[in-house]
Amino acid sequence: MRKIVFLWMALFATALCSYADDKVTFTASAAPDVVAVGDQLRLSYTVNTQKVKDFRVPSIKGFDVLMGPSRSYSRQNFNGNVTENLTYTYILLAKAEGEYTIPGATLSVGKDQYLSNSVKIKVLPADQSSNAQGAGSGQGGRSSSSSSVTSISNNDLFITATLSKTNVYEQEAILLTYKIYTVVDLRGFDNVKLPDFKGFHSQEVELPNDRRWGLEHYKGRNYHSTIYRQFVLFPQQSGKLTIDAARFDASVEKMEEIVDPFEAFFNGGGGSIQIKKTLMTPKLTVDVKSLPAGKPTDFSGGVGEFTISSSINSTDVKTNDAITIKLVISGTGNLKLVSDPEVKFPEDFEVYDPKVDNKFRLTNAGLSGNKVIEYLAIPRNAGTYKIPPIKFSYFDIKSRSYKTLTTEEYVVQVAKGAGNATQTIANFTNKEDLKVLNEDIRFIKQNDVKLMPKGEYFYGSTTYWLFYLIPGILFITCFVLYRKQIAANANVARVRTKKANKVAVKRMKQAEKLLAANKKDEFYDEVLKALWGYISDKLNIPVSRLSKDNIEEELLKYGVSDDLIKEFLNALNSCEFARFAPGDANQAMDKVYTESFEVISKMENSIKH
């Protein structure tokens, strides 16, 4: 019987694999999907079989077909499953500005006909600036052109700061976005100084580690752009609030041309130079209006769009059984700053502090999700009790008015449970508030007193004094025996300083393993731990108190040269920026590893204690 079952299972698996192999997929893609007028792009159609007939592509409007269709074959073996793909490729040239949708192509496999997905392509206007050098080419905001100019124009590299709203109410969410626009080879930022957002409660939006650069037409030019940082701001006061300018100290790499033909021949035509440029964003002003008059008495401070719901675990309980009321506040707004609504339990209930579980996430419109509040109370006496509705008032952004939401009323039947129900109410603030339920007198508990014979006293006896002498003698003995160890442990800072290089080398070896395994994010995290950890141990300063601003000051006290300090800070900046920068990831990781290892070695020989 078991053999028959296994045979049926094998036949079923074979049939399933055969069905999966016979399933035809036909997809279309364009790379890139955003181009400028005059740029080229690749349009590809891929099918997972070679038994294709009657491949047809609809007319492609807005583009010239420079080449195609060219056929290419690929064969993949994944866990024993062999897949053969056939790809038809076209090279297109964008002719006119606009957004285009290329309909799906068709083909036949056997007796069946298949239709691919459509492809959307955005064509930007041609760059209006005659100085634009390859803004429509390159990757990650990098231009392949060279220039002998050793300065960067404000039109070639800049950062914008934009607000989603400039006229808001108190506690209304605002999205602040810092965006990079560049046509040059931006290598990173040596220093970034953001405003302190005075007058706002701020939360930074978590952006993906692999930030995508895209082509964007801005003020007549085509730039490679990406969002650098985003913050959601909640104004805490009314009036005109100012967001100060942000400062970015950028590092740009440019190719330097050599005019002399002989020098150019022997030096390969030129070399790259590093150019420093300081970018400043303009100040921004937000007009914050006070919340209108007429706030409800139970106003929670919520501003946004919310709904509430409530539930109770049981309405039929016994004395000393717990009752839990769960209140869920859902919506979008300043959920984190909303105060908990009050539940008015009967006086005979012992009430505990509510448990709050925040299940919201940060979005461009504020905090979105749920705030779950659980109220726990224990009835101490039997009877029928009413728990009145819970009221939740907030300011609605859409209607610009206050709204009050109300839950249902609960009627709780409490039966007499086992045990003595005589309890006290625990939520009193002074002695006068103490109440005894169902009793007027609390009887004194009587205990039997054990009497000792006359003349037998513990105080002053030999045993009494031994209780003092023996611990003292043991303490002195232990102190003498372990005084050397105590002295060594007292100088923890010196031990930590001596082991700084050893710990850093160990972390760099781990980073080397991650480099070999091509684990990009883990590699950069480990290198940053090595750099920050080394300088923290060496200077005996916690990492939480270290910053790029005070590292230079601290290292100068230990006799480290300015050039080496600059090299160490550059290693930190290169590591932080390389993980997000596009380009050859392996080459960037090798460079970061080499620079970091060398600067740690140099620092070990320079810091003087």
Order of alpha helices (4+ residues) and beta strands (2+ residues): alpha-beta-beta-beta-beta-beta-beta-beta-beta-beta-beta-beta-beta-beta-beta-beta-beta-beta-beta-beta-alpha-beta-beta-beta-beta-beta-beta-beta-beta-beta-beta-beta-beta-alpha-alpha-alpha-alpha-alpha-alpha-alpha-alpha
